[in-house]
Amino acid sequence: MSTDIRPSLGLRPVINVSGTMTSLGASIVVPEAISAMASILPHFVEINDLQRKASAVIARLTGGEAGFVTASCSAGISLAVAGAITGNNLLAIEKLPDVVPEKNEVLVQMGHVVSYGAPVDQAIRLAGGKAVLVGQATSTHRFHMENAITDKTAAAVYVVSHHVVDYGLLNLKEFVEIAHAKGVPVIVDAASEYDLKIFLEQGADIALYSGHKFLGGPTSGIVAGRKELVRHAFLQNMGIGRGMKVGKESIFGVMAALEAWENRDHAGIRERETGYLNLWKRTLDGRPGLTALIEPDPTNNPLDRLRLIVDPDQAHITAWDLADALAKGSPPIIVRDHEVEHRYFYLDPCNLHPGEETIVAERLAQELDKARASNEIIATPIENRSRHRFDGALRWPD
Ligand SMILES: *Cc1c(COP(=O)(O)O)cnc(C)c1O
């Protein structure tokens, strides 16, 4: 591990067991990407030529015809939607997000309108798209989607995420079949997925990935798929894409991260992560009020997490108070707490430096011992947590 720069900046040395989170700096960037970025930074390049080289690498790894690098997967949604709306009309590209178009409706299943840190539908609206919600939160039937397609439909967006409703909706194959029957292109937000090929294989016209999640690249987004649609998305760099641009270092960094991904020892990493999960489970098993379960990733990424269910009567602390105590203590441990009101959170093993797994185990034991020793049950009302959720952001930078 390189030397830790955080203390000299006055930043807390957080340990990330929550997953790839933008708010924590996404992921550990792989050494190949770091040296690629350093090697290109001093030089001038013709950016579109570099993007052409990136296109070849993206095409090879995704099975798409072409690709390019942008600022984020969120930017990729906006650019792909914009491309579907404007085509190669340069004037229409300059006019966005104002649209004069015959087509700007973008279908998305209601159960897919989630927040990945910002709302999915905003990325569509930013591009001049009008998000047309299909079905209900927990059900989309074929007739919903078939009837939602009109001559104003420009594209359909499909989101793959642990955040989406995971039952009762159309799967990607059906979604594609219905869209394609009426000539509507399908854009898949696969920001956080390991499999770089499967969505295009299942018929998506564009697949979008984050460069900074599992790939361990710099902060960036990858747009891949059918050449004409990718080109139309790329042309947005002369319009709304300007503010979403990436520099040479990110383009080249993503190329290196993709190539490193191809050669990564995926089985070895899985084994190491399994070791971490087993260590944490051993630390927790047998403690009163705790249930530790190793569970697979909900979107089938080759990754397991530890689910820690907390019974406050026995453990003398609620799941959310435990999560907060871990985050406040030293060193701070940030857990995956999206569903903590259900009395559990997860520990994600995929963003740890070697040795940090032991610190996580020690901190868990420490906080649990402390809670058990307390005569009162540590139980802050969950409403307080949600009420104060944005306090820090609203006070920023103070
Ligand atoms: C993380 C995520 C995004 C946002 O990706 P960025 O590259 O950080 O913009 C979008 N969609 C899903 C499903 C995500 O998980």
The ligand as an SDF file (V2000), in Angstrom:
LIG
                    3D

 15 15  0  0  0  0  0  0  0  0999 V2000
  -23.3120    4.0780   -9.3090 C   0  0  0  0  0  0  0  0  0  0  0  0
  -24.4660    4.0220  -10.1850 C   0  0  0  0  0  0  0  0  0  0  0  0
  -24.7230    5.0450  -11.0950 C   0  0  0  0  0  0  0  0  0  0  0  0
  -23.9170    6.2750  -11.1290 C   0  0  0  0  0  0  0  0  0  0  0  0
  -22.6660    5.9940  -11.6510 O   0  0  0  0  0  0  0  0  0  0  0  0
  -21.5780    7.1490  -11.7060 P   0  0  0  0  0  0  0  0  0  0  0  0
  -20.5650    6.5880  -12.6320 O   0  0  0  0  0  0  0  0  0  0  0  0
  -21.0760    7.3120  -10.3320 O   0  0  0  0  0  0  0  0  0  0  0  0
  -22.2660    8.3340  -12.2470 O   0  0  0  0  0  0  0  0  0  0  0  0
  -25.7810    4.9290  -11.9510 C   0  0  0  0  0  0  0  0  0  0  0  0
  -26.5610    3.8420  -11.9150 N   0  0  0  0  0  0  0  0  0  0  0  0
  -26.3660    2.8310  -11.0700 C   0  0  0  0  0  0  0  0  0  0  0  0
  -27.2550    1.6540  -11.1090 C   0  0  0  0  0  0  0  0  0  0  0  0
  -25.2980    2.8840  -10.1650 C   0  0  0  0  0  0  0  0  0  0  0  0
  -25.0770    1.8870   -9.3130 O   0  0  0  0  0  0  0  0  0  0  0  0
  1  2  1  0
  2  3  1  0
  2 14  2  0
  3  4  1  0
  3 10  2  0
  4  5  1  0
  5  6  1  0
  6  7  2  0
  6  8  1  0
  6  9  1  0
 10 11  1  0
 11 12  2  0
 12 13  1  0
 12 14  1  0
 14 15  1  0
M  END
$$$$
